[in-house]
Amino acid sequence: MENNNSEKNKANNKENRNNNSSWKRQTSYKRKECPIESGAVTVDYKDSRALQKFTSERGKVLPRRISSVSSRGQRKLAVAIKRARYLALLPYVAD
């Protein structure tokens, strides 16, 4: 008897989830455009101010999902940041 009741409860929960519209996730949003590909920002290792926009307070490179940069732009950005760090234009770690 206990098995029958638990199976009925599971079936009822599934039906309630399917009928409940608040349970479904709303995922309609406008995708951000890459600032590097659109030409808003030029990637150059000598321009430390522009590169600081794509680094965190600790000095780490921001991920693509936060900075909204394309994969090609992220690779260019990473190389430029590494070069700027090597030339002491950007810090490796924040103080």
HELIX and SHEET records of a PDB file:
HELIX    1   1 GLU A    2  ASN A   19  1                                  18    
HELIX    2   2 SER A   21  TRP A   23  5                                   3    
HELIX    3   3 SER A   48  GLN A   52  1                                   5    
HELIX    4   4 ARG A   64  SER A   67  1                                   4    
HELIX    5   5 SER A   71  TYR A   86  1                                  16    
END                                                                             
